[in-house]
Amino acid sequence: MPRFDLQRAEVTVLTFKEGLLSAMGHDLKLRATRGFVSVEGDAVDVEVQVDGLEVVGAMKDGKDLPDGLPSFAFAEIRKNLQKDVLEAKRFPTVHFRGTASATQVQGSLTLHGVTRNVSAARHDDATHASAEFQLDQRDFGITPFSGMLGALKVKPSIVVRARVPLTPS
């Protein structure tokens, strides 16, 4: 069974801002750094350690925004994510188990102690298979981050992207 660590396979999470003071906030890209992706035939097994989620940076209009976050913000965002949003001590792992066809990936995702069925279209390029899942945090019992008395919030809808090499070597 080909097994990839999260240096070879990629799991990224995109969050989006909203609210009256959203101009002060940023859309964010997060990356899972600890965990694995295993593929055997059409079976897919993914495990991500929540405390291994890192802030990559800010985004604008779906594109990376270099220098979009002040250096102090990375630690603060990560702390809020780990402690308040995902409760990493109570729910240390995210787990997906499912199947992949030539056009779709589907299965069960356990996040924040809640399991839901999810699916996404599969897209391959010359070297990688990719899928992009649209999730609502609330479906998993997660209260999206809110600050400044609710004037700056993270939208409930997030995007999770997975990208896996097509060959094990």
C-alpha positions as CSV (number, residue, x, y, z in Angstrom):
1,M,0.0,0.0,0.0
2,P,1.6,3.3,-1.0
3,R,1.8,5.5,2.0
4,F,2.8,9.2,1.7
5,D,3.7,11.5,4.5
6,L,2.5,15.1,4.3
7,Q,5.8,16.3,2.8
8,R,5.0,14.3,-0.4
9,A,1.2,14.4,-0.3
10,E,-0.5,17.7,0.5
11,V,-3.6,18.6,2.5
12,T,-4.4,22.3,2.6
13,V,-7.3,24.2,4.1
14,L,-8.6,27.5,2.9
15,T,-10.7,29.8,5.1
16,F,-12.5,33.0,4.1
17,K,-13.3,36.1,6.1
18,E,-16.6,37.9,6.4
19,G,-18.3,40.5,8.6
20,L,-18.4,44.3,9.0
21,L,-14.7,44.5,9.7
22,S,-13.6,41.9,7.1
23,A,-11.4,44.4,5.4
24,M,-9.1,44.1,8.5
25,G,-8.9,40.3,8.2
26,H,-7.5,37.8,5.7
27,D,-8.5,34.8,3.8
28,L,-6.1,32.1,5.0
29,K,-4.2,29.1,3.7
30,L,-3.4,26.4,6.2
31,R,-1.3,23.2,5.6
32,A,-1.3,19.9,7.4
33,T,2.3,19.0,8.2
34,R,1.8,15.8,10.3
35,G,-0.1,12.7,9.1
36,F,-0.3,10.5,6.1
37,V,-2.2,9.5,3.0
38,S,-2.5,5.8,2.1
39,V,-3.8,4.5,-1.2
40,E,-4.5,0.8,-2.0
41,G,-6.5,0.2,-5.2
42,D,-9.5,2.5,-4.9
43,A,-9.2,2.7,-1.1
44,V,-8.0,6.0,0.4
45,D,-7.1,6.5,4.1
46,V,-6.0,9.9,5.3
47,E,-5.0,11.0,8.8
48,V,-4.1,14.5,9.8
49,Q,-2.8,15.5,13.3
50,V,-4.6,18.7,14.2
51,D,-1.6,20.1,16.1
52,G,0.3,19.8,12.9
53,L,-1.8,22.4,11.1
54,E,0.3,25.4,10.2
55,V,-0.6,28.8,8.8
56,V,1.0,29.2,5.4
57,G,-0.2,32.7,4.9
58,A,-2.8,35.1,3.7
59,M,-4.7,34.9,0.4
60,K,-6.6,37.4,-1.7
61,D,-9.0,36.5,-4.5
62,G,-7.8,32.8,-4.3
63,K,-4.1,33.7,-4.7
64,D,-1.3,33.6,-2.2
65,L,-0.6,37.1,-0.7
66,P,3.1,37.2,0.1
67,D,3.8,39.3,3.2
68,G,0.0,39.6,3.7
69,L,0.3,38.7,7.4
70,P,2.5,40.4,10.0
71,S,4.9,37.9,11.6
72,F,3.2,38.0,15.0
73,A,-0.1,36.9,13.4
74,F,1.0,33.4,12.5
75,A,1.3,32.3,16.1
76,E,-1.9,34.0,17.2
77,I,-3.9,32.4,14.4
78,R,-2.4,29.0,15.1
79,K,-3.2,29.3,18.8
80,N,-6.8,30.3,18.1
81,L,-7.2,27.4,15.6
82,Q,-5.7,24.8,17.9
83,K,-7.3,25.8,21.1
84,D,-10.6,27.5,20.4
85,V,-11.7,26.4,16.9
86,L,-10.6,22.8,16.5
87,E,-10.0,21.9,20.2
88,A,-6.9,19.9,19.3
89,K,-6.5,18.4,22.8
90,R,-10.0,16.9,22.7
91,F,-10.0,16.0,19.0
92,P,-6.3,15.4,18.0
93,T,-6.9,13.8,14.6
94,V,-8.9,14.3,11.4
95,H,-9.6,11.1,9.6
96,F,-10.9,10.3,6.1
97,R,-11.6,6.8,4.8
98,G,-13.1,6.4,1.4
99,T,-12.7,5.4,-2.2
100,A,-11.5,7.1,-5.3
101,S,-12.7,6.5,-8.8
102,A,-11.3,8.1,-11.9
103,T,-13.6,11.1,-11.4
104,Q,-14.6,11.3,-7.8
105,V,-13.4,10.8,-4.2
106,Q,-16.0,9.9,-1.5
107,G,-16.1,8.6,2.0
108,S,-16.5,9.4,5.6
109,L,-14.7,12.3,7.3
110,T,-14.3,12.5,11.1
111,L,-13.5,16.0,12.2
112,H,-14.0,17.5,15.7
113,G,-15.5,14.1,16.8
114,V,-18.2,14.2,14.2
115,T,-18.4,11.9,11.2
116,R,-20.0,12.9,7.9
117,N,-20.1,11.6,4.4
118,V,-18.2,13.9,1.9
119,S,-17.4,13.8,-1.8
120,A,-15.4,15.8,-4.3
121,A,-14.5,15.7,-7.9
122,R,-11.1,14.2,-8.7
123,H,-8.7,15.9,-11.0
124,D,-5.4,14.4,-12.1
125,D,-2.5,16.1,-13.8
126,A,0.7,14.3,-15.1
127,T,2.0,13.6,-11.6
128,H,-0.7,14.0,-9.0
129,A,-4.3,13.2,-8.2
130,S,-6.2,16.0,-6.5
131,A,-9.6,16.6,-4.9
132,E,-11.2,19.7,-3.5
133,F,-13.9,19.3,-0.7
134,Q,-16.3,22.1,0.2
135,L,-17.2,21.7,3.9
136,D,-19.3,23.6,6.4
137,Q,-17.6,23.8,9.8
138,R,-20.9,23.8,11.5
139,D,-21.7,20.3,10.1
140,F,-18.9,19.0,12.3
141,G,-19.9,20.9,15.5
142,I,-17.3,23.6,14.9
143,T,-18.1,27.2,15.7
144,P,-16.3,29.3,13.1
145,F,-13.8,31.8,14.6
146,S,-15.3,35.2,15.4
147,G,-13.5,38.3,16.8
148,M,-14.2,41.9,17.5
149,L,-17.7,41.1,18.8
150,G,-18.6,39.3,15.7
151,A,-17.5,42.1,13.3
152,L,-14.7,39.9,12.0
153,K,-15.5,36.3,11.3
154,V,-14.4,33.2,9.4
155,K,-17.1,32.0,7.0
156,P,-18.6,28.6,7.9
157,S,-17.7,27.3,4.5
158,I,-14.1,26.1,4.0
159,V,-12.2,24.3,1.2
160,V,-10.0,21.3,1.9
161,R,-7.6,20.3,-0.9
162,A,-5.8,17.0,-1.1
163,R,-3.0,16.3,-3.6
164,V,-1.3,12.9,-3.8
165,P,1.5,11.6,-6.1
166,L,0.3,9.2,-8.7
167,T,3.4,7.0,-8.2
168,P,4.8,5.9,-4.9
169,S,8.5,6.7,-5.7
